[in-house]
């Protein structure tokens, strides 16, 4: 799996710990991104549809609350693997950025 | 609220329609704001432009081909609509009598007229052309200076000039030949609304083409037997490309030709045009069979339609029914 966009990464991350319904995912993504990523229903379900087609997420259960459909999604095993790969990739990028910054002239411990 | 979901492709509406409304209400309360509803519609329309995750390269190729074909068909529609603003041609008979004198053979159509007058054997073209020119000046036409063709361009040696009155354009050729003759052709001038309408038609057609291409790709990508539909759709769109390109070239010729020698470069002298015009094949020395290129387009449309019908969905529901 190639690099994914930040909203997709955050949706997978939101579902990593527990199954969530649509609104729960939107709230979780906002929390995880410190308010930087605010999903709208249209963009959320477009992304969920693509992730389901790729087998990265699955429907855990459905509930009807006050006559409204609530569908809970969970991360599939292949979704967990993909998220792990993405997290590792981003970690390596972040580490590389830190190393480069430490080499920046003028910074403590950097080359002069 | 459910009406807003029509902005979404059917695959999303069927799978997530109810959830979309629920989540919107979770976020915004029972009465979502106008902005929230607007975003719901815009996001749905945006989804219609997205390629499927699987078959993505195929989808982009299909959408690009459909965009070209849609743009050409849209331009045909725009161009055809603009012809309603063409000025009405005068009677071919009356114009021939006025400009060429008695004895001329005259034919008139909705967007094209021509007339021909035989000259005495051995009569030079120059004086004959000048006589017609003076008659048209007397009748109030604006005429160009006469020019001489020496036959080196493949046209018989001749004297020719153009005339116009703002609405109608005339072309007069007097040919030096064993049996010399004067030929007059007329067609409507391009109205100011022509280019904007044609461009608008092309743009709308391109958008429609892209959307249809994407919808087709999603359908094929989710089909039980996608390969046969993919091959059929690809073949159909490639066939559609032939008249699309030829029509676009004909349109370019019509818009760019400064001295059309034929039917004025008009696109719709013979009804709806979707392919090459006679003027284009004559000017570019192409096979005349290409004026019937719309047949490739018809075959292409049939192939695409069959591909869509054969692509029955194998997409599983998100939640399987309990046995």
Interface residues (C-beta under 8 A of the other chain):
Chain A: X21 X22 X23 X26 X40 X41 X42 X43 X44 X45 X46 X48 X49 X50 X52 X53 X54 X59 X62 X68 X69 X70 X71
Chain B: X8 X11 X12 X15 X16 X18 X19 X20 X21 X22 X23 X24 X25 X26 X27 X39 X40 X42 X43 X44 X46 X47 X50 X52 X53 X54 X318 X319
